[in-house]
Amino acid sequence: MSTLSESAALGLAGLSLVLSPTEEWQQAPLHEIIDDIEGEQETLFAYEYSSGPYNKGRISQPADLNGEDSSDESEADADLKSSSKLRTSLILEKTILEASKGVTEGTDAEYKSQMRRCVDFLQREKLIEEGDSFFKEEPCSNAPSLIVAWIMNTCDEINLDGSKKPQDEVRGSYSHAQKMRAAMTYGFGRLEGLGSLPWHRSEVSGKMLGNPSVSNLVSSYMVSLRRRKVRSGETQTSARAITPEIMKKLYHYNHQEGVNTIKPYQGRVKRGTQYRDNWGGARTRRLLGAVYTIAFICMLRFDEVLKIQAKHIRVNREQRLMKLELPFRKTHQYGEIKPFFLHMFPEEEAHLCPVRAFAEYINTCSITEGYIFRKICKGDRISTDNTAMVRIMQKYI
């Protein structure tokens, strides 16, 4: 049975519509499908684990350590030892897989959260049995179709029953669909040891082998989904990009008289309608200004900036130079991160100058050790707790 036939067998009219679009502009060209598959393969490092279903039977047994002939050993004893060695080997490989995830702890947690949501969805829609495991070393033959069903339920304009979703219904962006698909590739490829081998049928056993997320079906759907998203007016990025013009407006607003003035602590202040226009004090705005400027100039992720500690920064006042050394970056997870040498910008580019922004903030909070960017307490006060404000920052960005 073909993959499309298996999809139709699920009885989901919407799934059949998105996998077999009738309009030519929705149909994914072969070269785009190939590019998508290759791109998804690149998200995983090339590796091969003998515990994968396409490597079954290739686990070599250790030779007799004593060099003795074991032909006299009973067949039952040999089978028992072989089984024990196999279990030990599989447990070891599972441990290695978990320890060599190849992603940050945060990304690993996010992918696993997406995997749980996928399983909950499939069980809720009765596409898999209650308590059944979707992520396993030998995925079900219609796994690609189930992946598509999960993504389209959240991100597509078509319901599973084939009806159109209301215009005012919130749908996930294409970027979110990519994240969902990446979680599937990671779950099957990394955690289950299936690697980046494309999904295919074995000519020997007739079974489906490889990573179901790296398949023609899923890639074809993702290409088609991107076309529909673009046609409906969605941009390729899920968030508004920060530009020099936005940075300039932010800088000038935060440096207005009154806005940039640090006020004495007033205790608990009742929030009224004016709170929307006066949501942050001078310390909060200086902290945000430093975070935005460093992230913009150094092209860092916000979570990378928020984990900067005092020991990562060296300032040369005479040369008006700041040296930033990061021990972590999502794009350099195994080190070899070159330091940033940041010189003070001229006055006309003060809104883009990380040296000025950092100096304004650090002179306000006087932090000399630990995390630079910390929680903002009541009364626009910087917390004394040495805790990174990665999650807290999501309130403002």
Disulfide bonds with the S-S distance in Angstrom:
none
